[in-house]
Amino acid sequence: MRKDIVVRGHDLPVYDDLAVFGQAMQQRGLHSLAYSPAKSLPKTTDDGDAVSFGLGAMVRRSLSEYGGEIATLSCYVNMVDSDTTREAQANARLANYLQVAPAFGTRIVATETGGVGSPAENHQAAPFNTLVKRVRELLTVARSAGTYLALEPGISNPLYSLDQVAALIAAVNEAPNLKLIIDPTNLLKTREDDANAILSAAFDRFADRIVAVHLKDYRWPEGASQRELTVPGQGQGDFKAAFAIADQRQPYGFKCLDELPDGQLDQALALPWLRAL
């Protein structure tokens, strides 16, 4: 399988055993990971707290033995928590990941923004202003380390639209170390919204900042206020077309098959058109 096709490490049900994990990747023909030490190495890292340069080097060497590598280092934390102590701890972890990422073999550290409460609360000015402050602080670390902070927008968070993304970029003076991970399904507001139109619009506006695209399928049950995820190819989203858009707009850019737990990853990998790539 092409090396630009990425899967989440924790969608492979192997934890705290890098050799078995590498074998599981190799058996599936996989090469690239969105890797979360907290989730794939929960005991080894004390749920993500004990992440170091040495650990990163060990993980990188072990994966390479099986043809694997880390595309993005996942450090999904709440950057704007209503509890200031938790917020400080979360951003300290993110800062550490920005520093050690090269030891893991990547310069991209990915996170969502988190939020202070409900979507309505997160859409107020105050959480966004806090986010701007935190991003500025973290970009100082990223610049020093030669790494990139990649934020993933989502409708329930302060970074809830492409317009909000543009506002954040402007607020940090277009800092080049701020990058984006685009998951168009995370920006769907109503059943009438088109995920692939959102993806195309994101490339139109931010192509130079997009370092990865997260792809997943979904359906919008009758009467439901939110969409739910499905195995790729079984929902109302055009998963294959989304892949094609990402591939055409950013040839061989990272395309992550996202949120496929409980055996769904293998179902996705069995799609004939995907296996043929």
N, C-alpha and C positions, 0 to 999 in steps of 0.2 A: 504494500500500500504506500501511496505517496507520503513523503515525509512532512508535507505541509498539512496533513490531516492529523489533528490533535485530539486526544481524549483526556478527560480528567483522570488523574491517577487513582483517586478514591472510587471511581466507577469500576475499577478492577478490585475484586474482594480479597485483596492480599494486604496484610498490615504488618509492619515491623519486621519484614523479611525481604531484603532487597534481592536476594538470589531468586527466590520463588516469584517475586514480583517481576523481575526481569524475564524469567521463563514464560510467565503469563503474557507479557507483552509480545515476546518473540513468537509464541504459538499463534497469536492473532495477527501477526504481520504488522504490528504497530511500531512506530518509531518516536513519536513526539508527544509530550505530556504537558498539560496544565497541572502542575504538581503542587500539592499542599502538604508540607511536612506535618502539619497539625493533624491531618486526616489520614495520610498514608503511613505516617510514623508516629502514632499517638503516644505510645509508651516511650519510644526512644527520645522524643522531643518534649515530653511532659505536656502533651496537647499543644505543641507549637511554641512553648516558651523557651526551650533549650535548643536554639538553632544557631549554629556557629559556622565559621569558615571551614573548619575541619570536617564537620558533618556534611557541608555542601560538597567538599572535594570527594568524600567517601561515596556519597550518592551519585555524583557525576561519574566517577570511575566505575562503580558497579553497573549503572545503566548502560554505559558504553560497551561493556562486555556482551550485552545482548542487543546491541544496535539501537539503544534508546538514548534519548536526550530530553532535556527540559526546555520547552518553548517559553513558558511563562511560569513564574513562581507565584503561587496563589497565597495571599495573606489577607483573606476576607475578614475585615474587622469593622467595627462601628466607629467611624472617624468623628462623629458628632453626637455622641451619646449624651443623654440628659444628665447622666451621672458623671461629673467631671473627673472623678478618680478613675473610673472605667475608661473614660475617653482618653486620658493621659496614658494609661497602660496600653490601650489599643494602638495609639499612634507611636508609642515607643517601640512596640513590636514591629510596626510597619517600617519605621526608620531603620531598625536592625536588619530587616529583610532587604531593604534597599542597599544596605552596605554589603551583605553577604551574598547577594544574588549571583555575582560573577563566579563565585566558588561552585555554585550549582550548575554553571554553564549557560546562564542567561543574564540579560541586563534588564529584563522586564519584570516588574512586580505588579501584580494585579489585585485590585480590591473594588468592591462597591463602596458607597459612601456611608451606608448605614443611615440612621435617623434618630430623632428625639422622641418619636411617638407615632401617631397615626399618619397616614398620607396627608391629610389636611394640615396637620401640624408641621410636617416636614416641608410642605410647600410654602411656608411663610418665609419672610425675609431673614429672620434671625438664624435659622439653621443654615441657610445658604451663606450668610456672612461668616458664620463659624467655620463652615467648610472652606471658604476662601482662605481664612487664617491658617487652618491646618495644612492645606495644600501648599501654601507659601512656605511654611516651615519645612515640610517634607521635601519640597523641591530643592531647598538648600542642601539637604542630605544627598538627594539624587545627583545634583550637579557635582558635588564633591566626590561621590562614588563612581560617577560615570554610568549611572543607571537611569531607568525611566519609571515614573509612577504612572500606571495605566488604570484609569478609572472606568468603571462600567456603569453607565446610567441606568436608571430604572424608575418607573412611574411612582413608586411608593416612597422615593427618596428625595432629598433636596435637588439632586441632579436628574430631574424627572422628564426632561424633554431635550430635543436638539437645541432649542433656543437657550435653555439653561446651560448647556454645554458651552455654547458660544459666549454666554455671559461670564462663565468661569474662566475661559481662556483669556478673555479681555481683562478680567480682574487680576490675573497673574502676569499681565504684560506679555502674553503670548509666549510664555516660557517654553523652550523647546523640549525640556525633559518631562513635560506633561503629555501623556499619550492617552489613547482611548481603546477600550474593548467594547465593541458594539454587539449587543444582543437585541435584535429588533423586536423579538417577542416580549422582552421586558419593557418595551415602550408602547405596547398596545393599550389603548384606553377603552375602546369599545369594540364590539364585534364587527363594526364596519371598517375599522382600521386595517390597513394592508401592511403586513410585516415586511414584505419585500420592497414596497414603496418606501418604507422607513429606512431600510438598509441602503437603498439607492440614494436617498436624500442625505444620509450620513456620509457616504462616500463623496457626494457632490460638495459637501460643506467642509469635511474634515479628513480628506483622504490621506494627507501627509501626517496625520496624528494617529490613524487607526493601525494598531499593531496586531490585532486579532479580531476575528468575528466568531461569535458563539451562535451555533445553529441548532435549533430544535423545532419539533413539530408541536402543534397545539390544536385544540378544538374549543369552541365556545358553546357549552351546553345551553339549550333553550331555557331562557329565564334566568340564567346565571349572570352575576355581575362581574365575574372574572373568568379568564380563560384557564384551561387546565392542560397539562402537558400530555403528550401521547408518544408512542414509539414512532420514530420517523417513518413517513409514508402512510401512516394510519390516521392522520388528522386532516384539518382543513387548510393548513398552511402548505405551501408548495416548497417542500424541503429541498428538492432537487434544484428548483429554480433559484432558491436562495444561495445554494452552493455555487451555482453558475455565476450569479451576480458577483459574489465575493471573489471568485476565481478570475473573472474578466476584469473587474475593477482593480484588483491587486493580485496579479499572477503569482502563484505560489506563496501568497500570504497565508498566515496561520488561520485555519478554519477548524474550530473546536466543536466536536459532537458533544453537546452540553447536556448535563442532568439526565444521565441514562443509567440509573442504579438498577439493582435487582434483576440482572440478566438482560435488561433492555439494550445494553451496549452490544452484546452479541447479536441481537436481532437487527440492530442498525448496521453492524458490520456485514451482515448477510445480504444486504440490499445489493442486487446484481450490478447496478450501475456504479455503486461505490466500490465494490470488490474489484471492478475492472480498471479502476484508476491506478 
